[in-house]
Amino acid sequence: MEKTSLSFNFDETMAESYADIVLCTALDIGEHLLKNGAEVSRVEDTIERICFAYGAAHVESFAITTLIVASVRMQDGEFSEQMRHVKTSAMNLYRVEKLNNISRQICQDHITVSEAREQIEKYKRSKPYPESIQIIGQVLVVFGFTLFFGGNWFDSIAAAIIALVVALVSRIDLPFNKGNLQVIVRSFIAGALSELSVNVGLAQNLDCVLIGTIMMLIPGLALGTAVYDMFNGNLISGMMRALQCLVVAIFIAIGYAAALWLV
Amino acid sequence: MEHILFMLFAAALGIGGYSLMARASLRSLLPSLFVGVIGTGVYLISLESGLPEFASNLLGATVIYIGCAIAAKLFKAPTTIFLIPAQIILVPGKYLYHTFSHLLADEYMLAWESCLITFEVSAGIACGLVCGLIIFSIATSIQKPIVKLIKKH
């Protein structure tokens, strides 16, 4: 197998066999799919398809929301087993689409492992448009949801301004701006500004502004996915997602409660 | 009717914005916006006609899943990238908010009621997605032999 000029050096990691390289490539795609918002069943299916496309005789893969374990046995008897701890990151549907395309190319166009790895490297940090467009998206979400949940134009404009502030603050690189603490900080800012906007007369319905701003933070979609996973037989993933939602929802409540008590 | 049209406009803004927020490609933005607005329309009309939250969400989610599965076939992309933005409007964020606001106000019975509605809506969405999946699978399995037959003759 030819050496690639990529950041992942197979020789250094002692991953020299073809089975190791094939499984590593499949797991790379699976890991980034899971990180960026793909469902668990797609990740397992993609890993299996890729390994079979590269000549595997037998593949087993198991994924939950934070872990992927897979093993492959090639036709010559070569065997490899690997696992990945998947850390959560922001949803990026563009990467899901592109990584799925690579998997499609591997299975249909039979591109080589090196070509596949080059494409993975290219797309795993790619963005479809600049950050500013994403911020505009966040503002639009809050504006639209505030209107949808019964707010008037003034409430929606106030909520949109709050969304803009929250989006800008969450992009500042500060120690408290990471992980679950970030959720509390963002909720606190959104709650405090919502209360202030009603106090100064910019908005009229506090409930609508709060619901609008909460929609950009809430893991409601993950709650739906959790129930869907459970219905599909992926009980562990479903339970984990539901628990994650509950934890995030509690952090949001802490942030909002603190803001409403203090302001 | 005007009220529903206004809600659909608001939903379109929310869905479009969420697509950008979730970094969906511009290629997938329009189909998910279209499917999401139709699904929201079905949900709103069901609610207006007196159906409960569970049934309204189930119908809305079913339509959204079928629409997204068709878009996925047409664009040769995963269903998820259309589904996530399209179904965001059905997400029970409002009821989750009410659950916590009642909890903070020490209104435990009301909080419990809102909590139950949150799960009812989530279950409605999940059942809708499963129904959509079943309907789409049946439709594609019927379609293949029919197309073969037509090509033969």
HADDOCK unambig.tbl for C-alpha pairs under 7 A between the chains (distance, minus, plus):
assign (segid A and resid 38 and name CA) (segid B and resid 80 and name CA) 6.60 0.50 0.50
assign (segid A and resid 91 and name CA) (segid B and resid 22 and name CA) 5.40 0.50 0.50
assign (segid A and resid 92 and name CA) (segid B and resid 22 and name CA) 5.39 0.50 0.50
assign (segid A and resid 92 and name CA) (segid B and resid 23 and name CA) 5.05 0.50 0.50
assign (segid A and resid 92 and name CA) (segid B and resid 24 and name CA) 6.70 0.50 0.50
assign (segid A and resid 93 and name CA) (segid B and resid 22 and name CA) 6.08 0.50 0.50
assign (segid A and resid 93 and name CA) (segid B and resid 23 and name CA) 5.58 0.50 0.50
assign (segid A and resid 93 and name CA) (segid B and resid 24 and name CA) 4.68 0.50 0.50
assign (segid A and resid 93 and name CA) (segid B and resid 81 and name CA) 5.56 0.50 0.50
assign (segid A and resid 94 and name CA) (segid B and resid 23 and name CA) 5.86 0.50 0.50
assign (segid A and resid 94 and name CA) (segid B and resid 24 and name CA) 4.93 0.50 0.50
assign (segid A and resid 94 and name CA) (segid B and resid 25 and name CA) 5.15 0.50 0.50
assign (segid A and resid 97 and name CA) (segid B and resid 77 and name CA) 6.13 0.50 0.50
assign (segid A and resid 97 and name CA) (segid B and resid 78 and name CA) 6.59 0.50 0.50
assign (segid A and resid 128 and name CA) (segid B and resid 23 and name CA) 6.65 0.50 0.50
assign (segid A and resid 128 and name CA) (segid B and resid 25 and name CA) 6.01 0.50 0.50
assign (segid A and resid 133 and name CA) (segid B and resid 20 and name CA) 6.81 0.50 0.50
assign (segid A and resid 134 and name CA) (segid B and resid 20 and name CA) 5.34 0.50 0.50
assign (segid A and resid 134 and name CA) (segid B and resid 21 and name CA) 4.82 0.50 0.50
assign (segid A and resid 134 and name CA) (segid B and resid 23 and name CA) 6.88 0.50 0.50
assign (segid A and resid 137 and name CA) (segid B and resid 17 and name CA) 3.86 0.50 0.50
assign (segid A and resid 137 and name CA) (segid B and resid 18 and name CA) 5.99 0.50 0.50
assign (segid A and resid 137 and name CA) (segid B and resid 20 and name CA) 4.81 0.50 0.50
assign (segid A and resid 137 and name CA) (segid B and resid 21 and name CA) 4.95 0.50 0.50
assign (segid A and resid 138 and name CA) (segid B and resid 17 and name CA) 5.96 0.50 0.50
assign (segid A and resid 138 and name CA) (segid B and resid 18 and name CA) 6.69 0.50 0.50
assign (segid A and resid 138 and name CA) (segid B and resid 21 and name CA) 5.58 0.50 0.50
assign (segid A and resid 140 and name CA) (segid B and resid 13 and name CA) 5.96 0.50 0.50
assign (segid A and resid 140 and name CA) (segid B and resid 14 and name CA) 6.02 0.50 0.50
assign (segid A and resid 140 and name CA) (segid B and resid 17 and name CA) 4.77 0.50 0.50
assign (segid A and resid 141 and name CA) (segid B and resid 13 and name CA) 6.44 0.50 0.50
assign (segid A and resid 141 and name CA) (segid B and resid 14 and name CA) 4.09 0.50 0.50
assign (segid A and resid 141 and name CA) (segid B and resid 15 and name CA) 6.90 0.50 0.50
assign (segid A and resid 141 and name CA) (segid B and resid 17 and name CA) 4.68 0.50 0.50
assign (segid A and resid 141 and name CA) (segid B and resid 18 and name CA) 5.67 0.50 0.50
assign (segid A and resid 142 and name CA) (segid B and resid 14 and name CA) 6.94 0.50 0.50
assign (segid A and resid 144 and name CA) (segid B and resid 10 and name CA) 4.53 0.50 0.50
assign (segid A and resid 144 and name CA) (segid B and resid 11 and name CA) 6.07 0.50 0.50
assign (segid A and resid 144 and name CA) (segid B and resid 13 and name CA) 4.94 0.50 0.50
assign (segid A and resid 144 and name CA) (segid B and resid 14 and name CA) 4.50 0.50 0.50
assign (segid A and resid 145 and name CA) (segid B and resid 10 and name CA) 6.60 0.50 0.50
assign (segid A and resid 145 and name CA) (segid B and resid 11 and name CA) 6.89 0.50 0.50
assign (segid A and resid 145 and name CA) (segid B and resid 14 and name CA) 5.77 0.50 0.50
assign (segid A and resid 147 and name CA) (segid B and resid 10 and name CA) 5.81 0.50 0.50
assign (segid A and resid 148 and name CA) (segid B and resid 7 and name CA) 5.41 0.50 0.50
assign (segid A and resid 148 and name CA) (segid B and resid 10 and name CA) 5.30 0.50 0.50
assign (segid A and resid 148 and name CA) (segid B and resid 11 and name CA) 6.36 0.50 0.50
assign (segid A and resid 211 and name CA) (segid B and resid 94 and name CA) 5.88 0.50 0.50
assign (segid A and resid 211 and name CA) (segid B and resid 97 and name CA) 6.55 0.50 0.50
assign (segid A and resid 215 and name CA) (segid B and resid 93 and name CA) 5.94 0.50 0.50
assign (segid A and resid 218 and name CA) (segid B and resid 93 and name CA) 6.49 0.50 0.50
assign (segid A and resid 220 and name CA) (segid B and resid 91 and name CA) 5.35 0.50 0.50
assign (segid A and resid 220 and name CA) (segid B and resid 92 and name CA) 6.12 0.50 0.50
assign (segid A and resid 220 and name CA) (segid B and resid 93 and name CA) 5.90 0.50 0.50
assign (segid A and resid 221 and name CA) (segid B and resid 88 and name CA) 6.49 0.50 0.50
assign (segid A and resid 221 and name CA) (segid B and resid 91 and name CA) 5.83 0.50 0.50
assign (segid A and resid 223 and name CA) (segid B and resid 122 and name CA) 6.61 0.50 0.50
assign (segid A and resid 224 and name CA) (segid B and resid 122 and name CA) 5.00 0.50 0.50
assign (segid A and resid 224 and name CA) (segid B and resid 125 and name CA) 6.34 0.50 0.50
assign (segid A and resid 224 and name CA) (segid B and resid 126 and name CA) 5.84 0.50 0.50
assign (segid A and resid 227 and name CA) (segid B and resid 122 and name CA) 6.91 0.50 0.50
assign (segid A and resid 227 and name CA) (segid B and resid 123 and name CA) 6.43 0.50 0.50
assign (segid A and resid 227 and name CA) (segid B and resid 126 and name CA) 5.82 0.50 0.50
assign (segid A and resid 228 and name CA) (segid B and resid 126 and name CA) 4.75 0.50 0.50
assign (segid A and resid 253 and name CA) (segid B and resid 100 and name CA) 6.30 0.50 0.50
